[in-house]
Amino acid sequence: MSNNAEKSLLSIQEQINKFDNKANSLITIVGIVFALSLGILDTFNQFVGIELTEELQYKFRLLILLSTLYFISFTVELVFLILVVYPRKKKEGQPSLTYYADVAGLSKEQIRELLRESEENSLATTIDQISINAKICKQKHRFLIIAIWSLIPLFAFMFSVFFTAIL
């Protein structure tokens, strides 16, 4: 196997791990912020059982709108972060020794045969792995970028709900 091919594969796999780690950290942060912000829902209790003036009706409607946008934004954020860490499945085709599900379904003799074939053509196997991992990496990167940009409306709506609730 080519040393450059091996370095390339390891580099791409490292980047995939970095994207997964970033997404996991963001899931934790967003989850904590969301849990803490649920206390704002108690604000709706101030509107229960009282006659709402025009100003309070406006505040109540605004609070419902901003809360709805906040929950939608949170859901979108979480979906993209989960898509980053969601395990990818191998496409249909020839069984691969580098994909655990393929290997699990093979007999020992089939594994031996694939090992012989891959040793004979190790560069082609490595190139396939580089290609597969690069596609996975690109998709994870795209989802992570969307998730990061989705933090802006998430926090904007969260602060809007908070300030509307306290004012």
VMD Tcl script that draws the C-alpha trace (Angstrom):
set ca {
  {0.00 0.00 0.00}
  {1.23 3.45 -0.84}
  {2.42 5.51 2.09}
  {0.67 8.59 0.65}
  {-2.59 6.68 0.25}
  {-2.39 5.49 3.84}
  {-1.68 9.02 5.09}
  {-4.59 10.36 3.06}
  {-6.99 7.77 4.46}
  {-5.85 8.42 8.04}
  {-6.17 12.17 7.55}
  {-9.74 11.86 6.29}
  {-10.66 9.49 9.13}
  {-9.21 11.97 11.65}
  {-11.33 14.76 10.14}
  {-14.45 12.57 10.39}
  {-13.67 12.00 14.09}
  {-13.16 15.75 14.62}
  {-16.54 16.53 13.03}
  {-18.21 13.88 15.21}
  {-16.55 15.31 18.34}
  {-17.62 18.85 17.48}
  {-21.19 17.73 16.83}
  {-21.29 15.78 20.10}
  {-20.03 18.84 22.00}
  {-22.64 21.04 20.34}
  {-25.40 18.50 21.10}
  {-24.38 18.65 24.77}
  {-24.26 22.45 24.85}
  {-27.55 22.89 22.98}
  {-29.20 20.27 25.19}
  {-28.08 22.01 28.38}
  {-29.17 25.43 27.10}
  {-32.52 23.99 26.05}
  {-33.05 22.33 29.44}
  {-32.23 25.57 31.23}
  {-34.51 27.56 28.96}
  {-37.51 25.35 29.72}
  {-37.90 27.38 32.91}
  {-39.13 30.23 30.73}
  {-42.27 28.20 30.05}
  {-43.43 29.07 33.57}
  {-43.90 32.59 32.21}
  {-47.06 31.40 30.48}
  {-48.60 30.83 33.92}
  {-48.78 34.59 34.46}
  {-51.45 34.76 31.75}
  {-53.66 32.03 33.22}
  {-56.81 33.12 35.02}
  {-56.46 36.88 34.53}
  {-58.20 39.36 32.29}
  {-55.73 40.21 29.56}
  {-55.38 43.83 28.63}
  {-54.53 44.70 25.05}
  {-50.88 45.06 26.01}
  {-50.85 41.67 27.78}
  {-52.61 40.01 24.82}
  {-49.89 41.37 22.53}
  {-47.17 40.13 24.90}
  {-48.85 36.72 25.16}
  {-49.13 36.32 21.37}
  {-45.53 37.48 20.90}
  {-44.37 35.04 23.56}
  {-46.20 32.16 21.85}
  {-44.76 33.12 18.45}
  {-41.20 33.45 19.72}
  {-41.46 30.24 21.75}
  {-42.73 28.36 18.70}
  {-39.87 29.71 16.58}
  {-37.43 28.78 19.33}
  {-38.69 25.18 19.49}
  {-38.62 24.88 15.69}
  {-35.10 26.29 15.61}
  {-34.03 23.88 18.36}
  {-35.48 20.95 16.41}
  {-33.69 21.98 13.20}
  {-30.43 22.41 15.12}
  {-30.71 19.00 16.73}
  {-31.61 17.27 13.45}
  {-28.48 18.56 11.72}
  {-26.24 17.72 14.67}
  {-27.64 14.20 14.76}
  {-27.10 13.88 11.00}
  {-23.41 14.63 11.59}
  {-22.95 11.77 14.07}
  {-25.43 9.36 12.48}
  {-23.56 6.25 11.28}
  {-23.37 5.91 7.51}
  {-24.16 2.63 5.82}
  {-22.11 1.18 3.02}
  {-23.64 1.35 -0.42}
  {-24.62 -1.90 -2.10}
  {-21.93 -3.70 -4.04}
  {-19.03 -6.01 -3.42}
  {-18.42 -7.04 0.21}
  {-15.69 -5.00 1.82}
  {-13.25 -6.05 4.53}
  {-13.30 -2.53 5.89}
  {-17.04 -2.54 6.61}
  {-18.01 -4.47 9.73}
  {-21.50 -5.44 8.51}
  {-20.06 -7.06 5.39}
  {-17.46 -8.99 7.38}
  {-20.03 -10.13 9.96}
  {-22.05 -11.83 7.22}
  {-19.11 -13.65 5.63}
  {-17.79 -17.11 6.30}
  {-14.15 -17.54 7.33}
  {-13.36 -18.87 3.86}
  {-14.95 -15.82 2.20}
  {-12.95 -13.54 4.50}
  {-9.76 -15.43 3.61}
  {-10.53 -15.04 -0.10}
  {-11.23 -11.30 0.26}
  {-7.98 -10.89 2.21}
  {-6.05 -12.59 -0.59}
  {-7.74 -10.40 -3.20}
  {-7.16 -7.22 -1.22}
  {-3.48 -8.05 -0.68}
  {-3.11 -8.49 -4.42}
  {-4.85 -5.21 -5.07}
  {-4.26 -3.26 -1.83}
  {-3.91 0.12 -3.54}
  {-7.34 -0.23 -5.19}
  {-8.86 -1.18 -1.81}
  {-7.24 1.83 -0.16}
  {-8.42 4.12 -2.95}
  {-11.98 2.82 -2.45}
  {-11.70 3.53 1.27}
  {-10.33 7.02 0.65}
  {-13.22 7.75 -1.71}
  {-15.88 6.40 0.68}
  {-14.42 8.22 3.68}
  {-14.03 11.47 1.75}
  {-17.73 11.38 0.79}
  {-18.72 10.70 4.40}
  {-16.43 13.51 5.57}
  {-17.88 15.97 3.06}
  {-21.45 15.15 4.13}
  {-20.60 15.47 7.84}
  {-18.89 18.80 7.15}
  {-21.93 20.13 5.29}
  {-24.30 19.13 8.12}
  {-21.97 20.58 10.76}
  {-21.74 23.92 8.94}
  {-25.54 24.10 8.68}
  {-25.83 23.22 12.38}
  {-23.34 25.92 13.36}
  {-25.16 28.57 11.34}
  {-28.46 27.34 12.84}
  {-27.15 28.35 16.25}
  {-27.69 32.01 15.34}
  {-31.50 31.87 15.05}
  {-31.66 29.38 17.93}
  {-29.97 31.76 20.36}
  {-31.72 34.81 18.88}
  {-35.12 33.23 19.50}
  {-34.06 32.02 22.93}
  {-32.99 35.50 24.03}
  {-36.11 37.02 22.45}
  {-38.33 34.65 24.43}
  {-36.35 35.39 27.59}
  {-36.54 39.17 27.23}
  {-40.20 39.11 26.21}
  {-40.96 36.98 29.26}
  {-39.22 39.25 31.75}
  {-40.33 42.60 30.37}
}
mol new
graphics top color blue
foreach p $ca { graphics top sphere $p radius 0.5 }
foreach p [lrange $ca 0 end-1] q [lrange $ca 1 end] { graphics top cylinder $p $q radius 0.2 }
display resetview
